[in-house]
Amino acid sequence: MIIIYGSSPLDEKKVDESYEEEYQCAKQLGFEVGLINLEEFIVNQRPDLAIKRLRKAPEREEALYRGWMLKPQEYAQLYEALASKNWYLINTPEQYQHCHYLPESYDKIKGHTPKSVWLPISELQGSPDAIQKAVLPFGEQSIMVKDYVKSRKHEWEEACYIPNAADNEHVMQVVHNLITLQGEDLNEGLVFREFVPLEFLSYHDQSGMPLSREVRVFVLDGKPVYISNYWDEGEDEVFKEVLGSFMDIAGEIQSRFFTMDFAKQEGGSWIILELGDGQVAGLPDYADALRFYEHLKIALE
């Protein structure tokens, strides 16, 4: 297997500095690593130039991408470009989209994740009262809004959290802020989610966003390969005791390599926050990159 990273915008012979630590850890453990030029790929639409530094495999071999999020159509183009050199990404384009867009995988985690409804851009543009209709099932509950992939959680009050779903004026203002801030990066549509009080840790220093007891789990072929607390150091031993109860769900996810983000409800049980493709999911700040690649290597052997 080869692990592929984006190159530095300043020097295509070097890895993007944001992935320097991961790149060095992978090399140290004996992984073959390669670089692709994402600017040539995404901006200039030249996949042939983007992958020119990769050798051609003599026969079909697996590849794993570790880098910035790609839109599903961009991922599909990368998949095809790499296949021309006999490198096949661990997840197909369909598998990538399954975990990348919340509405695609919601039925798999429904009942274990906050209640959610979504509104495609086409419906949003076609009906002036579509948003008000979408949030009706929540009554006067507190909700959060995001696009199909990302929230603006660091603009918590302005573009993410809505205290009362029945307050139409406030709903529209927060949605407007989200759409404006996302701009061209808005992914597919809007997702409204029930706000579930989580076990509180602290407030984010800059955004004021409440930080809760959360854990990210990387899953490969239905089995957890790396577990890390999201906002604090160490490992949550209590969570590790209950993780096994979620593995039947993990086995139903239509992806080989993905993440499951969990959180502890205030005074309650653990829930699934969301899924993500494991190739574009970042390591939490307190994660041990070398340990991540050690566990990945063992799981792939």
N, C-alpha and C positions, 0 to 999 in steps of 0.2 A: 504493500500500500504506500501511496505517496500522500503527504499532507501539503496542501496548497494554500499559500497566503498571498495577499495583495502586496505589491511592491510599494516602496516609498514614492510619493508624488514627485520627489526631488531627484531620486536615483533608482531606476528600475532594477538595478543590480542588488539593491538592499531591500529588506522587508520593511513594511510600514512600521513606524516606531511604536504604534499602539500594540503591535503583535510581536515585538522584538523578544520579550521574555518567553512567550509560548514557542516561538520559532527556535530559540536556543535550547529550550528544554526538549523539544522534539528531536533536534539534531543530537543532543547529548545522549538520548536514549536509543539512537540508531534508526529513527524513522528517516526515510527519504523525504526531503522537503523540496518544494518548488515555488516559484514566484510567478504571478500573473499581473499584468498591468491593467488595473481596473479603469484607469482613465481612457486607455485605448479601447477597452471593451465597452464601457457604458457611454462615455462622452463622444468618442470618435466612431463608435460602431464598427470597430475593426477587430473582431475576435481572433483573426489570424495573427495580427500583431500582438494582441494581448497575451497569447500563449506561446509566443515564439521561443521563449527561454526554457520551455519544458521539452524534455526529450520525448521521442515517440516510443511507447512501449512495444516490444516485439509481439505481444499478444495481449488480450484483454486483461487489465488489472484494475484494482479498486483505487479510488481517490477519495480524499476527504478534504473539504474546503473549510478553512477557519478564517473568517473575515467579516467584513461589514455586511449588513443585511442587503439582500437583493430582492427586487420585486420578482414575483413568480415568472414573468416573461423573461426577465434578465437571467434568472437561474436556468430556465429552459435553454436559453441561448448558450450559456456557459456549459451546460451539460452536453449539448451537441458539439460545441467546439472542442471540448476535452475528449469526447468520444472519437473525434477524428484522429487523435493520437493514441487511441486505445486505452485512455483513462476514463473510467466510469465512476461518477460520484456515487457515494454510498446511498444517497436517496435520489430516487427518480424525481422529475419535476412534479409529478402528481403527489408523491410523498412529501415533498418540500411544502407544497401549498396546503396540504392537509393539516400540518402543524403550524404553518406560518399565519394563516387566517383563522381567527377564532371561530367564525361561523362554520367553517369546514369540519372542525373536530368537536363542536359543542355537544352533539348528540352522544359522543363517546364519554364525556365527562359530566353530562347533565345529571343533576342530583347530588353531585359532589363539588359543585362550583356555584358561584353566585348566579341567580337567575339573570338571563341576558336576552335582549332582543336586538335586532340589527336592521339597518336601513341602507340599502345600496344607493350609490350616488344617483342612479337613474330615477329612483323613487323620490329621492330627496329633491331633485331638480323638477320633478313633474308635478308635485303637489305642495302648495304653500303650507298646508296644515299636516303634512306627513310626520313631522317631528312630534307634534302634540299627540297624534294618534299612536305613535310608536311608544310613547312613555305612559300611556293610559294604564297598562297593566300594573304599573308600580304604585298607583294611587298617590299617597302623600309620602311614600318612602324616600329616603335619601338614595341617590344613585350616582354613578360615575359615567362619564362618556369618554370614548376613545375612538380611533378608527379601527379597521380590521386587524391591525398589527400593534400599534403603539398608542400610548396615552401621552398627555402632557402633564404627567404627575408632578413635575417640578414647577409647573404653574398651577398648583393644586386648586387654589381658590378661584383663579381666573378662567381656567380652561379644562378642568377635570371634574371637580366635585360639585354636586348640586344637592343642597340640603333637603329640598322638597320638590319631588317630580311634578307636583300639581301647580307649582309656581311657573306658569308658562313664560312670563317675561324673563325670569332668571334662567330658565332652561334655554331659551333662545339666545340669551347673551353669552352663556358659557359655550354653547355650540358654535356660535359665531366666532368666539375667540379661538376655539380649537381649530376650526376650519382655516381661519386667517393665519394662525401660527404654523400649521402644517403646510399650507400652501400647496405646491406641486407634489409634496411628499405625502399628501393624504392618500391613504390606502383603501380603495374600493368603496368605502362608505362609513357609516357611523355604527358604533355598538354602544348600547346603553346597558349598564350592569347594576344590579342591586348592590348598594353599599352595605357591606357586612362588617360590623365592628371587630377589629382584630386585636390580639394581645399587644398592647402598646410597649414600645421600647423607648422612643424619644422622638423629637422633631428634627427634621433635616435642617442643618445649619443655615442653608441659603434659601431654600424654597418654603420652609415651614411645613412641608409635607409630613404627616405622621408616619413614623417608621415602626413597623410591626415585626413580630416574630415570624420570619419567612425563611424558607429553605429552597434551594435549587438542586434538582436531581437530574443528572445526565443519564439517559437510558440507552443502551445498545442492545438490539435484538431482544427487547422485552425484559432486560435485566439492568438494575442500577449499577453504573460503573463509577460514578463519582457524586458525592453529596457535600454540599457546602452551605453554611448559613449565608444569608444574603446581606444582612446589614450589620452583623457583629461577628467577632472572632469565634473560633472554635467550632465544635460540632454539637448539634442538638441531640443528645442521647435519647431523650423522650421521643422525639420524632422518629429516630431510627427504629424504635420498638414498634411503631405503628405503620411504618412504610410498607411492610409486607401486605397489609390489607388493601393496598392500592395496586398491587402488581397484576391482578386480574385485569384491571382497567388498562394498565400499561401494555399488556399483551394484546389488547384490541386496537391500539393506536396504529394507523396505517403508515408507519415510518420505521426505518431501521435505527436511526440515531436522532434522538429528540430530547428535549428537556421538559420536566414537569416542575412547575413552581407551586409550592405549598405554603399555607399560612395557618397559624393557630388562631381560631376564633376566640374572642374575649369570653373567658369562662366556659369554653366549649371545646369542640373537636377540631381536628385538622381538616382543611378543605384544599381543593385544587384551585389555584388562581388562574392558571392558563398553561398552555403548551407552547413550545417553540421548536423550530428546527435546530438540532444540536450543532450544526455547522456555523450558524450565525448567532447563537446564544452566547453572550459574554460570560466569562468567569466572574463571579462576584469579587468585590474588592479584596476580601480577606481570603480568597481561595488560594490554594497552593498549586501553582501551575505545574511544577515538576510532578507532584503527586497525581494530578489530573492525567498527565500523559503516561505515567507509570501504569495507572489503572486502565487507561485506554489500551495500552499496548498488550497487557495481560488479557483483556477481554477479546482482542482481535486475534490472538494466537490460537 
